[in-house]
Amino acid sequence: MTRIIVTGGAGFLGAEIVQALAARGDEAIALDLAPSARLAELQKEHRSIQFHVAEITEWARVAGLLRSVKPDVIVHCAAVVGVPASVLAPYRTFQVNVEGSLHVMEAMRLFEIGRMVHISSEETYGPFQCARVTEEHPQRPLMPYGISKLAVEQLGRSYRELYGIESIHLRTCWVYGPRLPRPRVPKILVDAALQGRPLHLPEGASFAVDHTHVEDVVQGVLLALDRESHPFDAYNIGSGGAPTLGEIVEIVKELVPGADVSVGAGDYRHPGGVPVVRKGALDITRARTVLGYAPRFDIRAGLADYVAALRKSA
């Protein structure tokens, strides 16, 4: 049995990782600001799941927990997530994402915890220079979120060189699926369709990005955890495709007949008018070759699974 701390373990992605770890017999310990309904549900299913209240910006709390729990490995999900949130609160974004991550790494150094799998982001690339990007694409983020995630990646490399601590960075992209809390596409389209509400986005039909189902991200995390040694410290974990928002709208309308959803022509903007830099698909060749990563969901299969899950829970 492997003892694994999941920071942000009550959140959207963190809770699904905790579930997968517990289901295969690992000792999963979730750290977060507060328990979520999802985590409470999982604890009823898996008595082995532990939860500890922790704010990763509080050094004493982080250090105390890592010293007492002494995990074999850490999955680091805790973060202020997303471009809009980071633009609205850049100071808090860097406090949590960078200072908090530094607390985790320092505690790992002090208490001899040798590996961390860090949930990074395609935002570290900044504007995509081509339609499909590999891990060798230049990292020139423009928004606070991507800048903070790149800083964490670089800190991980520093701790590897100085102290031999291994940080594996999984660059995920627009993760979606049941229980996604943030009101963004494709969630807002699926929700409106199933609730019978009209939703007409004024622009963005040509915007293309790699939407990645949460189950595929969990698969990538488990594979990264299980590999004994890594020839690389960064992997793209995506679907490998980049559907346009216009295509997503059409798929939602097929899956939910009668859905009154649409999108206008032009570029997409985040809620609040925050611009979106040029995106595209993640090249997942490295993850396929090294980790054996094989995403289950293209956008059509992923949206169908999403719709089915929401109908089942209604």
C-alpha positions as CSV (number, residue, x, y, z in Angstrom):
1,M,0.0,0.0,0.0
2,T,1.3,3.4,-0.9
3,R,0.6,6.4,1.3
4,I,-0.3,9.4,-0.9
5,I,-1.2,13.0,0.1
6,V,-3.4,14.8,-2.4
7,T,-3.3,18.6,-1.9
8,G,-6.6,20.2,-3.0
9,G,-8.1,16.7,-2.4
10,A,-11.6,18.0,-1.8
11,G,-11.7,19.8,-5.2
12,F,-13.0,18.8,-8.6
13,L,-9.9,17.0,-9.8
14,G,-8.4,16.2,-6.4
15,A,-11.4,14.3,-5.2
16,E,-11.5,12.1,-8.3
17,I,-7.8,11.3,-7.8
18,V,-8.5,10.4,-4.2
19,Q,-11.3,8.1,-5.3
20,A,-9.0,6.3,-7.8
21,L,-6.2,5.9,-5.3
22,A,-8.6,4.5,-2.6
23,A,-10.3,2.2,-5.1
24,R,-7.0,0.5,-6.0
25,G,-5.9,0.1,-2.3
26,D,-3.7,3.1,-1.7
27,E,-3.8,5.1,1.4
28,A,-5.3,8.4,0.2
29,I,-4.9,11.5,2.4
30,A,-6.7,14.6,1.2
31,L,-5.6,18.1,2.3
32,D,-7.9,21.1,1.6
33,L,-9.4,24.2,3.1
34,A,-12.6,22.4,3.9
35,P,-14.3,19.0,3.2
36,S,-16.6,18.9,0.2
37,A,-19.8,17.0,-0.4
38,R,-18.0,14.9,-2.9
39,L,-15.2,14.0,-0.5
40,A,-17.7,13.1,2.2
41,E,-19.5,10.8,-0.2
42,L,-16.2,9.1,-1.0
43,Q,-15.3,8.7,2.6
44,K,-18.5,6.7,3.1
45,E,-17.5,4.4,0.2
46,H,-13.8,4.1,1.2
47,R,-13.2,4.2,4.9
48,S,-9.4,4.4,4.3
49,I,-9.7,8.0,2.9
50,Q,-8.4,10.5,5.4
51,F,-9.0,14.3,5.3
52,H,-7.1,17.1,7.0
53,V,-7.9,20.8,6.9
54,A,-4.9,22.6,5.5
55,E,-4.2,25.9,3.9
56,I,-1.0,25.4,2.0
57,T,0.1,29.0,2.5
58,E,0.4,28.2,6.2
59,W,3.9,26.8,6.6
60,A,3.5,25.4,10.1
61,R,0.4,23.5,9.1
62,V,1.9,22.1,5.9
63,A,5.1,21.1,7.6
64,G,3.4,19.6,10.6
65,L,1.1,17.4,8.4
66,L,3.9,16.2,6.2
67,R,6.0,15.3,9.2
68,S,3.2,13.4,10.9
69,V,1.8,11.7,7.9
70,K,5.1,11.1,6.1
71,P,3.7,10.1,2.7
72,D,5.5,8.2,0.1
73,V,4.5,10.7,-2.6
74,I,2.5,13.8,-3.0
75,V,-0.1,14.7,-5.8
76,H,-0.1,18.5,-5.8
77,C,-3.5,19.8,-7.0
78,A,-4.1,22.7,-4.7
79,A,-4.1,26.0,-6.6
80,V,-6.1,29.0,-7.5
81,V,-7.2,27.6,-10.9
82,G,-7.9,29.3,-14.1
83,V,-7.1,32.5,-16.0
84,P,-10.1,34.6,-15.0
85,A,-9.6,33.9,-11.3
86,S,-5.9,34.7,-11.6
87,V,-6.6,38.0,-13.4
88,L,-9.1,39.1,-10.7
89,A,-6.8,38.1,-7.8
90,P,-3.1,37.9,-9.0
91,Y,-1.7,38.4,-5.5
92,R,-3.7,35.5,-4.1
93,T,-2.9,33.4,-7.1
94,F,0.9,33.7,-6.5
95,Q,0.4,33.3,-2.7
96,V,-1.3,30.0,-3.1
97,N,0.2,28.6,-6.3
98,V,3.8,29.6,-5.8
99,E,4.3,30.2,-2.0
100,G,2.1,27.3,-1.2
101,S,4.0,25.0,-3.6
102,L,7.2,26.2,-2.1
103,H,5.9,25.2,1.4
104,V,5.2,21.7,0.1
105,M,8.6,21.4,-1.5
106,E,10.4,22.6,1.6
107,A,8.5,20.2,3.8
108,M,9.4,17.4,1.3
109,R,13.0,18.4,1.7
110,L,13.0,18.5,5.5
111,F,11.1,15.2,5.9
112,E,12.7,13.3,3.0
113,I,9.7,12.8,0.7
114,G,11.2,12.1,-2.7
115,R,8.5,12.6,-5.3
116,M,5.7,15.0,-6.2
117,V,3.3,14.8,-9.2
118,H,2.2,18.4,-9.9
119,I,-0.9,19.3,-11.8
120,S,0.4,22.0,-14.2
121,S,-1.3,23.5,-17.2
122,E,-1.2,24.3,-20.9
123,E,-1.2,27.9,-19.8
124,T,2.5,27.6,-19.2
125,Y,3.0,27.6,-23.0
126,G,1.3,31.0,-23.5
127,P,0.0,31.6,-27.0
128,F,0.3,28.4,-29.0
129,Q,2.7,28.9,-31.9
130,C,1.2,26.0,-33.8
131,A,-2.0,23.9,-33.9
132,R,-0.5,21.1,-31.9
133,V,2.2,21.6,-29.2
134,T,4.7,19.2,-27.7
135,E,6.4,19.6,-24.4
136,E,9.3,21.4,-26.2
137,H,7.1,24.3,-27.1
138,P,8.4,27.6,-25.7
139,Q,6.9,28.4,-22.3
140,R,5.9,32.1,-22.5
141,P,2.8,32.5,-20.4
142,L,1.0,35.9,-20.4
143,M,-1.6,35.5,-17.7
144,P,-1.0,35.2,-13.9
145,Y,-2.2,31.6,-13.8
146,G,0.2,30.3,-16.4
147,I,3.1,32.4,-15.0
148,S,2.4,30.9,-11.5
149,K,2.3,27.4,-12.8
150,L,5.6,27.9,-14.8
151,A,7.2,29.2,-11.6
152,V,6.1,26.0,-9.8
153,E,7.6,23.9,-12.6
154,Q,10.9,25.8,-12.3
155,L,11.0,25.5,-8.5
156,G,10.5,21.7,-9.0
157,R,13.6,21.6,-11.2
158,S,15.6,23.6,-8.7
159,Y,14.7,21.2,-5.9
160,R,15.6,18.3,-8.1
161,E,19.1,19.8,-8.8
162,L,19.7,20.9,-5.2
163,Y,18.1,18.1,-3.2
164,G,17.2,15.2,-5.5
165,I,13.5,15.7,-5.1
166,E,11.6,14.5,-8.2
167,S,8.7,16.8,-9.5
168,I,6.7,15.5,-12.4
169,H,4.6,18.1,-14.1
170,L,1.4,17.1,-15.9
171,R,0.3,19.8,-18.3
172,T,-3.5,19.4,-18.4
173,C,-5.9,21.4,-20.6
174,W,-9.5,22.6,-20.0
175,V,-10.5,19.7,-17.8
176,Y,-14.2,18.9,-17.8
177,G,-16.7,16.3,-16.6
178,P,-19.3,15.7,-14.0
179,R,-19.0,18.0,-10.9
180,L,-16.9,20.6,-12.6
181,P,-17.7,23.7,-10.4
182,R,-16.5,26.5,-12.7
183,P,-19.1,28.1,-15.1
184,R,-17.2,27.7,-18.4
185,V,-17.6,25.8,-21.6
186,P,-18.5,23.0,-22.1
187,K,-20.3,22.9,-18.7
188,I,-22.5,25.9,-19.3
189,L,-23.7,24.5,-22.6
190,V,-24.4,21.1,-21.2
191,D,-26.2,22.5,-18.2
192,A,-28.3,24.8,-20.2
193,A,-29.3,22.1,-22.7
194,L,-30.3,19.6,-19.9
195,Q,-32.2,22.3,-18.0
196,G,-34.1,23.4,-21.1
197,R,-32.7,26.9,-20.9
198,P,-31.6,28.9,-24.0
199,L,-27.9,29.9,-24.0
200,H,-26.5,32.0,-26.8
201,L,-22.8,32.8,-26.6
202,P,-22.1,36.0,-28.6
203,E,-18.8,34.9,-30.0
204,G,-16.1,32.2,-30.1
205,A,-17.3,29.6,-32.6
206,S,-13.8,29.3,-34.2
207,F,-12.0,29.0,-30.8
208,A,-10.2,25.6,-30.6
209,V,-8.7,24.0,-27.5
210,D,-8.0,20.5,-26.1
211,H,-10.8,19.8,-23.8
212,T,-9.8,16.9,-21.5
213,H,-12.2,14.6,-19.6
214,V,-11.4,14.4,-15.9
215,E,-11.1,10.6,-16.0
216,D,-8.3,10.8,-18.5
217,V,-6.4,13.2,-16.3
218,V,-6.8,10.8,-13.4
219,Q,-5.4,8.1,-15.6
220,G,-2.4,10.2,-16.4
221,V,-1.8,10.9,-12.7
222,L,-1.9,7.2,-11.8
223,L,0.5,6.4,-14.6
224,A,3.0,9.1,-13.5
225,L,2.8,7.8,-9.9
226,D,3.4,4.2,-10.9
227,R,6.4,4.7,-13.2
228,E,9.5,3.9,-11.2
229,S,11.7,6.5,-13.0
230,H,11.0,9.2,-15.5
231,P,13.1,10.3,-18.5
232,F,11.2,13.6,-18.6
233,D,9.8,15.8,-15.9
234,A,6.8,17.1,-18.0
235,Y,4.0,15.4,-19.9
236,N,1.1,16.8,-21.8
237,I,-2.1,15.1,-20.5
238,G,-4.9,15.9,-22.9
239,S,-7.2,14.3,-25.5
240,G,-4.9,15.0,-28.4
241,G,-7.6,16.9,-30.3
242,A,-8.8,20.5,-30.4
243,P,-12.5,20.8,-31.3
244,T,-13.9,24.3,-32.0
245,L,-16.5,25.8,-29.8
246,G,-18.9,25.7,-32.8
247,E,-18.3,21.9,-33.1
248,I,-19.0,21.5,-29.4
249,V,-22.3,23.3,-29.7
250,E,-23.4,21.0,-32.5
251,I,-22.5,17.9,-30.5
252,V,-24.4,19.1,-27.5
253,K,-27.5,19.7,-29.7
254,E,-27.2,16.2,-31.0
255,L,-26.9,14.7,-27.6
256,V,-29.8,16.8,-26.2
257,P,-32.4,17.1,-28.9
258,G,-34.2,20.4,-28.8
259,A,-31.3,22.1,-26.9
260,D,-31.5,25.9,-27.6
261,V,-27.7,26.6,-27.5
262,S,-25.6,28.5,-30.0
263,V,-22.4,30.5,-30.4
264,G,-21.6,33.4,-32.6
265,A,-18.6,33.8,-34.9
266,G,-15.2,35.1,-33.8
267,D,-12.7,34.6,-31.0
268,Y,-13.7,33.5,-27.6
269,R,-13.3,35.4,-24.3
270,H,-13.4,34.1,-20.8
271,P,-16.3,35.2,-18.6
272,G,-15.8,38.8,-17.7
273,G,-14.2,39.6,-21.0
274,V,-10.7,38.3,-20.2
275,P,-9.0,37.5,-23.5
276,V,-8.0,33.9,-24.4
277,V,-4.6,33.4,-26.0
278,R,-4.3,31.2,-29.1
279,K,-4.8,27.6,-28.2
280,G,-4.9,24.2,-30.0
281,A,-4.2,20.5,-29.3
282,L,-1.7,19.0,-26.9
283,D,0.6,16.5,-28.5
284,I,0.4,13.5,-26.2
285,T,3.0,11.3,-27.9
286,R,5.4,11.5,-25.0
287,A,2.8,10.4,-22.5
288,R,1.6,7.6,-24.8
289,T,5.2,6.3,-25.3
290,V,6.6,6.7,-21.9
291,L,3.6,6.3,-19.6
292,G,1.3,4.2,-21.7
293,Y,-1.3,7.0,-21.5
294,A,-4.3,6.3,-23.7
295,P,-7.2,8.8,-23.3
296,R,-10.6,7.2,-23.4
297,F,-12.5,10.3,-24.5
298,D,-12.5,12.4,-27.6
299,I,-14.9,15.4,-27.3
300,R,-17.9,13.5,-28.5
301,A,-17.5,10.5,-26.2
302,G,-16.6,12.8,-23.3
303,L,-19.7,15.0,-23.7
304,A,-21.9,11.9,-24.1
305,D,-20.5,10.6,-20.8
306,Y,-21.0,14.0,-19.2
307,V,-24.6,14.2,-20.3
308,A,-25.3,10.7,-19.2
309,A,-23.8,11.3,-15.8
310,L,-25.9,14.4,-15.2
311,R,-29.1,12.7,-16.4
312,K,-28.4,9.8,-14.0
313,S,-27.9,12.2,-11.0
314,A,-30.9,14.4,-11.8
